Amino acid sequence: MDKEEAIGDFLKGLRIAINNSLAYSRQHPYFLKNSQDFKEKIDEILNFLNPVKVNVTPETLFLDGKDRGKVPFVTELARLLHQRKIKSVEIKPGLTVNEIADFLSFLSLQPKEIIKNGGLSRLLKNAESEHISVEDLDYSALLGAEGEEAKDIWLYMFKEAVEKQDVKKINEFADNFSQNVNKLSVNELVEDDKLRENLGSFLSHLKEEEKEKFSKCSQELSNVIMDSAAQISVDHVDKLKEIFKDFDSNDFSDVLLSRLSGESGLNALNLGLFSRLAGEDKANKITSGLLSKVEGRTDLKNNAALFKKITNLLSGTDAETVSPAYHAALTALMKDISTSSSLFFDREKLRVNYRMIMLNLFAQEESPEGLELIAKRLSEEWESIVQEKDYSFLRYLLDTLKKKKGRSPLDLLEGMEKKIAQIIESDLWDGELSGDLIYLADSLEKSYSTANFYLDKIFQEKKLSAYGLKLFLKFFPAELSNFYGFLKERHTDFELISAIIKDLAQVNLPVSLAVLKEIFSFGNELIKLEVLKAMQSAREFDPEFIIPLLKEKSVILRREALSVLLRDSQAKQKAISILLGIPSLWGMENQLILENIMIIEELNVREAKDYLILLGKKRFFWNRELRNRALKLLEQWK
């Protein structure tokens, strides 16, 4: 074997070892065998390279000074290592199976778990690994990123910066605080004592050193807590108070004013929470400070929206729960605003009412001329409907259009339906969807976009949406061959293909299963595993496609295939027969049967009991291990 062959075997071995470590626990016999197999690959490459150093980028791996990313599985391996924030891995001679097992076990953790534990390098150091080391990425470059993983990185680095009193980093956190604090949940604040302590220390430092940043950060954190007032019990308040331990009445009045004048506003629930967090003993000073701060703000004293917020707060059913000090201050503030302002009109409510009046007239009108006139008035509202994303109104309008079909001018109805469809098809790709938008998507009877519009969203912009994919499959079945072509072109983009697979599992169309099968046909083992996981929850089910996979060499594929077949009792029985009913003359297939028993155990398939009884009765010394394994599992199931 030459050096290049050893490098190729090492990288393949690493990919397989990680795959298997994701499927089995650290104590599992197959995990240990997996570690031993990978050690053989390491020993081979160490004959040529000492040490072995792998440098990681988001797209490829560098080993022995060469880019190894031309092979698809290397690209996937690079992404997997990069997700775990690994910059490089170095392996030295003398590496033990136990060190490899530790390394693979740590790699099998979710990225956020690795981050919470200080990175892979710290995990290896704590495990006293001497012959394998990792250089972690500098997380600070990732602080502006989005997603759950980015939040975990932020939390880890935030705690580290505050505990070490690193002034430079604390200021950096203050600068990007708004985009990260909103990712926190109240549950995290309540449950994590150290996080509360660090947030309190962080704000105290800013109060002493950076007044402007203190004001901004304290208001943003307060908003996160007050927005979740409904989730906060009385028992939680004392814990949350720890964060504001160094706030005085002036600081709290700044927070209250910010909340009152901001978009979120105040209601009886979050004002009550604020009062408890600040302490009733400070209420008079806080409200006095609030009125004093408003006095010099003409933008607030002539603010119709603020007047409305206070009116709603003091006239609502929960108004009596507002403490006397805050009730008096808000009443005084409302009177001050009303004497400084002219008559207020609720423009938003007027606009909504106007639209609904037009819609009711449209529903009742029968003459083409009248419909044209009302449609013209509605078209004048279209720009604001789009900006406000008023899907509720669009839902009523679309239902009305459907009822009028056959009784009204077709061109007019189609023109309005087209406008609605264009909004729906455009907005389906932007994150979490409202119930009204989902209803509209399900109600669409035709697309007014092209197949290329959908293909570009999915494969060029990489904007994934289960409902967007559903509409494409529903309206453009003739474009499936093009869709398959793009899938094959992007087959090395594991994140994209994996996201599409997950969306397909949510799309309740018969064609979804056909697409999953197509992806399976060209996917590598990792992609095939994702497909099988999706098939476990997909509406459509094809046991005849899955059953042959029970004879695959890969233990993991066999395991996931059985997981799919468990949803049907007849298919389950057939699967058990295939896995445990293998003829094994002279014990030649015993290793395969042992692996299948492990699969049966992991998935707790107790319907296999009869086969295990038969295996437990097998005679001759070469069947000893098989007998013992079957009997042991039967004993566990008693």
N, C-alpha and C positions, 0 to 999 in steps of 0.2 A: 504493500500500500504506500502511495506517495503522499506528499503533504496536502495537495489539493483534495485528494480523496478523503483524507483524515479530517480536513476542515468541513467538507460536505457532510460527512457522517456525524461530526460533532453537532453541526447546526440542526440537522434532522433529528438527532437524538435529543437535543434540547427542546425542540418543538414537541416531540412525542412525550418527553418527560413532563413538560408543563401541562399538556393535555391531560395526562393521566393523574397528575397531582390535583387538578381541578375536580376530578371525579371521585377521588378516594381520600380518606382521612390519613393523617400522619401515622397512625398505628395499624392501618390496614396491611395485610400481607402483600397485596398487589402493589401498594405504594413502596414498600421496601424493595420488592423485586424491581420495580421501575427505577429506583435510585441505583441499584446495583448495575442494571443494564446501562444506565447513563454513565456510570463511572468507567465502564469499559471504553466508551467513546472518548472520555476525557483522557484516559491513559494513552490511547492511541495518538491523540493530537499533541500531547505533551512530549512525545518522541520527536516532534518537529518544532514546537514552539514552547519556550520557557521564559516567562509565564505566557498563558493564553489570555489575551486581552481583547474584549469585544466592546467596541464603542457604538453607542446607540443614538440614532436620530429618529424623528417621528416616522420616517418612511423606509429606513434601511439600516443595515448593520455593517460596520467596518471591522474586518479581521485580517491580520497580517498585512495591513496597509491597503486593502482592496475593498471596494464596495461589493457586498454580497447580495444586494437587493434585486438582482435580475431574476431570481427564482421567487415565485409568488409566496411560498410559505415563509421565506425570509422577511418579506414585507409585513406579513401578519405578525411574525415573531417580534419584529421591531416595534410595531404599534403596541403590542401587548406589554413589552418591557417599558416603552415610553409612558404608557398609561400609569405604570407603577413608579414613574419619576426616576428611572434609572438612566444615568449618563454613561456609565461603563461598568463592566464586570471583569474582574481579574481572577484567574485561577492559577495556583502554584502547585508544583509537585508535592505529594504527600497527602493529598486530599482524601478524606475518609468517606465511607458510605454514609455515616451519620451526618457529616457536614453537608453532603449533597442533599440528604433528606431534609435537613433544616432549611437549606436554601430553597428547595422546591416547595416546602411547606409554607414558607413566608411568601413566595411568589404566588401561591394559590389564594392568598388573602385578597379581599376586595381592595382596590386602590385607597379607599378612604380609611380602611383599617390600618394599612401600611403607614399612611400619613399620620394618623392618630398616634401611632407608636414611634414616631420620629423618623420614619424612612427605613428603607431596607438595610442601609449601612448600620444603623443603630441596632436593628433586630439581630443582624449577624454578629455584631460586637457583643451584644448581651448573651448570645449563644456561644461565645468564645470560639468563633470560627477563625482559624489561623490561616487556612489555605485558600479561602475564597472571600473576596471583598467586593464591595459595590461602592461606586461614587454616585451619590444622589444628584439630581438636577437642582439648580438654584431655584427654589420655589418662588422667590420674590418676583420673577418675571411673569408669573402666572396669576398674580393677584387680581388682575382685571378681567380674568376669564369668567365664563358663565358656567352654570351647572352645579350639581351636587358635589362633584369632585373638587371644583374650585372653592366651594364653601369650606370643605374640609381642610384644604390647604391653608385658606385664610385663617381658620380657627386655630390651626396648629401653630402657624407663624405668629399670630396675634398673641397667643399665650406665651410663646417663647420671648417675644419682644418685650412684653410688659414685665414678665418675671425677671428678665435681665436688665430692665430699666434702660433699654437701648433707645436713647432719645431720637436719634435719626430715624430709626424704624417706626417708632411711635408716631412721629410726624407724618411718615409715609402712610401709615394706617389711617390717620386722621384725614388725609387728603383723599383717600378712596373709600372712606367709611360708608358713605351713602349707598354705594352699589353693592356692598357686602353685608351691611347690617340688615338689610331687607330680606336676606336669605335666611336669617335666623328665625326660629320658631320660639314661641313662649315656653313650650315644653323643654327645649334645650336650656333656656335661661333658668327655668325652675329646677331642673334635674342636675345641672352642672354647677356645683358649688364653686369650682375653680374659675369657671368662665365668669360668673357674677363678680367674684373677687377681682378678677383682672379687668373687667369692664369698669368697676368702681375706681380702681387705681388709675386706669387709663384716663377717665374723665377728670379725676383729681389732678393728675399731672397737667392736662390741658388747661384746667382752670387756673393753675399757678403760672403756666408758661405761655399758653397760646389762647388768649381769651376768645378770639374770633372763632377758632376751630372748636373750642369748647362749646360755644353757643350752638354751632351747626351740628356737632355730633350728639350733644345732649338732646336736642330737639328730634333728631332722626331716630335715636334709640327710643325715646319716649313715644314716638309715633308707632313704632313696631309694637310696643307693649300695649298702648291704648287701643290700637286696632284689633287687638286680641282680647279685649276686656271680657267678652262673653265666655272665654275659655279659662279665665283666671278665678280660682276659688279664694275664699277668705284666707285659707291656710297658705296660699302662695304669696300673698301680699307682703308678709314679713320678709320672705326670701328676696323678693324683688326690691324691697326697700334698701337692701344692702348696696345695690348699684348706685343709689343716690345719697349715700351716707354723708357726703361732703357738700351737698346742695343747701344753699340758704334760701330765704323767701324770695329774694330777687331772682335767683336762678329759676325757681319754680314759676314765678310770674312770667318770665321770658318764655318758658315752655308752654304755659297756658295760652299766652297771646299768640304764639306761633300756631298752636293747634286751633285756636278759635278762628284765626284769619286764614288758615290754610284750606286746602281742598277737602281734607277729610272731615274737618269740623268737630263739634262736640255733640254728644247726646248724654242723656242722664246716666247711662251705663258707664261710658268711659270717663265722664266727669267725676262720678262716684269713685272710680278706681284711682283717678288722679288725686282726689282729696285724701284717700287712704294712704297712698304712696307718699304724699307730701306731709301728711300729718295734720289733724284738725287744729293742733296748737298753732300752726303757721297760717291757717286759713285767712285770718283778718289781714295780716301783713301781705300775703300773696295777692289778695283781691285789691287791696289799697295800691299795691305796686302795679297791678294790671290797669286800673283806672288811670293812674298817673302816666303810664306809657301810652295809652290810647289818646290821652289829652293832646299830645303833640303830633298826632297822626291824622292829617286831613283825609288821607286815602281810606282810613277806617271809619272816620266820623261821617263820611258821605258814601257809605258802602251798603247798597241795597242787599247784596248777597249776605253780608254779615248780619244785617237786621233780620233777614229771613231765618238764618241759622238760630239766632237767639230766640226769636219768636217761637220757632218749632220746639226748641229745647224747653222753654218755660210754659208752653201751652200743651205739651204732650201728656199722655196718660201717666208717664213716670216722673212728671215735673216735681211732684211732692217729695220724691226721694232726694232731690238736690239739697245739699246742706244750706242752712240759712245764710251763711256768709257769702257763698257763691251765688245763691239766688238773688240776694240784695244787690250784689255787684253787677250781675248781668242785667237786672231790671234797670239799674241806673244807666248802664251802658246803652241799653236799647232806647231809653228815653232820650239820651244824649244824641244818638244817631237820628232818631225820628224828628227831632227839632232842627237838625242840621240838613235834612234832606227833603226833597220834594216827594210826591206820590211815587210809590214803587210799583213796578209791574213785573210779574214773574214771567219773563219772556220765554223761558224754557217750557213752562206749563202751557202758555198760550200757543206756542208752536206745535206742541204735541196735540193739543185739543183741535187745532186747525186741521192738522193732518187727518185726525180721526173723523172729523166732520166731513172732509173731502172724501174720505174712504167710504163713509156711510152713504153719501150722495151717489158715489160711483156705483155702489152695490145696488141701490134702488133705481138708478137711471136705466132706461131702456132705449132711448132714441140715440142714434149714432152721433147726432150733433151735440147732444148733452154730454155724452161720454167723451167726445173729443175735447170739449171745453173743460171738463173736470180733469181729464188726463193732462191737459196743458198746465193746469194749476198744480197738479201733483209733480209734474216734471220740474217746475220751478223750485220745488223742495228737495230735488234729488241730490244736489251737492251737499246740503246739510245732513241728509239721511246717511249718505256715504261717510261723511266726516264723523258723525256721531255713532256710526255702526248701529243704527236703530233696527236691529234684526227682528224685534217684536213687531214693529209696524210692517216690515217686509213680509213677515209670516202671514199676517192678516190679509195683506194685499195679494199675495200669491194664492191664498185660499179663495179669495174673492174672484180672481181671474179664472180659476179653474171652474167655479160655479157658473160663470158667465159664458163659458165656451159653448158655441153652437147657437147662442142667442145675441151675440154682439159682433161688431166688425173684427174679423180675424186679424187683420194687419195691426190694429190698435192693441189688441191683447198680446199678440206676439212681440210687439215692440216693447211693451212694458215687461213681459216675462223675460225678454232678452236682457234688459237692464238689470233685473233682479238676479238672473243667472250669472251675469258678469261679476256682480258684487260677491255672490256666494263663491264662485270658482276662484276668485282672486283672494278671498279672505280665509279660505280653508287651510292655508299653509302657515298661518301665523300663530303658532303655540296652542295653548289650551282653548277649546271651543266652547261657546255658550250653548245651552240647550236649544235656543231658538235657531242658531246657525246650523246645528246638527239637524234639526227638524227641516229646515229649508233645503239642506243638502239631500236629505232623504226624499223630499217632495219633488225635486227636479225631474222633469220628464224627458228633457233633452239638454245637450250641451251646446252652448253658443261659442265655445272656444274650440281650438283645434287639438288634435292628438299631440302635436309638437309642443303645444303650451304645457301639457301635463308632463311630457317626457323631459322637457327642459327644466321644469320645476324639480323633478325627481333626480335627474342624472347630472344636470349642469349646476343648478343652484343648490342641490342636495337639501331641499326643503321637504322633509318627510311628513306625511299626514295620512293616517288610515282612511279618512274620508276622501281625501284627494285621490288616493290610489283606488278607492272603491268607485268613484265616479269615472275614472279612466277605464277600469275594467268593465263597467256597466255600459258606457256609451261608445267605447272604441274596441270592441272585441276583434275587429278586423286588423287592428294594429298590434296584436299580440306578438307577431313575429319580430317587429321592430323593437318591442319591449324586451323580448328575449335577447335580441342582438345587443342592446345596451347592457343588459345584465351580464352577458358573457364578456363584454369589453371591460366592465368594471369588476370582474370576479375577484381581483386581488384587493379591492377596497372592502375590507372586512366590515368596517363600521357601517358603510352604506348598505351593503347586502344584508347584514344582520338586522338593520333597522327596517328594511323592506320586508324581511321575513316576519318580524314581529308585527308589522302593520297588516300583513296578509292574514295572520292568525285572527285579527279583529274584523276582517272583511267577510261578511256572511254571504258570499256568492259562490256558486258551484265552481266557477273558474279559478277561485283561489287555490284549490287543491292542485289543479293542473299546473299553476305557476310554481307552487312549492315543489312539485315533482321535477319541473324543469330545472329549477335552481339546484336541486339535489343531484341531478344528472351530471352537472359540470363542476359542482362544488368540491372543495377539499374536505378533509375529515371534519374540520372545525365548522365549516358551513353546513355540512350534512347534519351535524349535531344540532345546530340552530334550527334547521328545518324540522327535525324530528321533535324538538321541544315545542315548536309552533303547532305541529300536528296533534300534540297532546290536548290542545285546547280549541283547535279549529273546528268549525261546525261540520264540515265534510270529513268523511273517514273512509279510507280504502285499505282494508286489512290485506288484500292480495298484493298490494305494493310493499307493505311493511314486512310481511312474513318472511320473504327471502332474506331479509337483512339479519335475521336471527342466526344465519350461518356465516356472517362476516367474521374476519379475523380479529377486528378491533373489538375488545371487550366493551368499550364505551358505546360504540354504535349498537352492539347487541342490547346493551342495557337500555338505551333510549328507545330502541325499536320496541322492546317489551313494554316500556312505559306507555307507548302509544296504544298497543294492543290491549292493555288492561281495561280500556274503556268499553270493551265488548266481551261478554262472558264466553261466547263461542270461540272468538279469536284468542282469548286468554288461554283456554284449554289446549288449543292447537299449538300455541307458543310453548307452553310447558312441555308438551310432548316432544317438540323439536329440540328444546334445550336439554332436557334430561333423559330423553329416550334414545340417546345416541348409542349404537352398538360399539362395544369397546373390547375387541378380541385381544387377549393377553394384556389388557390395560392400556392399549396404545392411544386411546382417546380420553384417558382419565383426566389429564390436565385440562382439556377443554371442558369436560363435565364439571370439574372443580370450579373453574371460572364461572360457569353458568349457575352453579349452586350459590356462589357469592352474589351474583346478580339477583337471584331469587330471594336471598336473604335481605339484601339492601332494599328491595322493593316490597318486602314482606308479603310475597305471593303465597299465602297459606294453602291455596288450592293445589299446590305442588306436593302436598303431604304424601299422597299415595306413591308417587315416584320416589320420594326420599326414603320411604319404608323399603321399597324394592332395592334401592341402592345400598341401604343399610344392611341388607341381607346378603350382599355379594360375597362369595367365598374367595379363597386364595390370597396369598400374601401380597400380590401386586395390587390388590384392591383395598388394602388396609387403610390407606389415607382417605380414599373415597368413602369407605364405610364409616370411618370415624367422623368425617365432615358432615355426612348426611345425618348420622345419629345425634351429633352435637346440635345441629339446627333443630331437629325434631324435639330435643330436650328443651331448647330455648322457647319453643312454641307451646309448650305444655301450659 
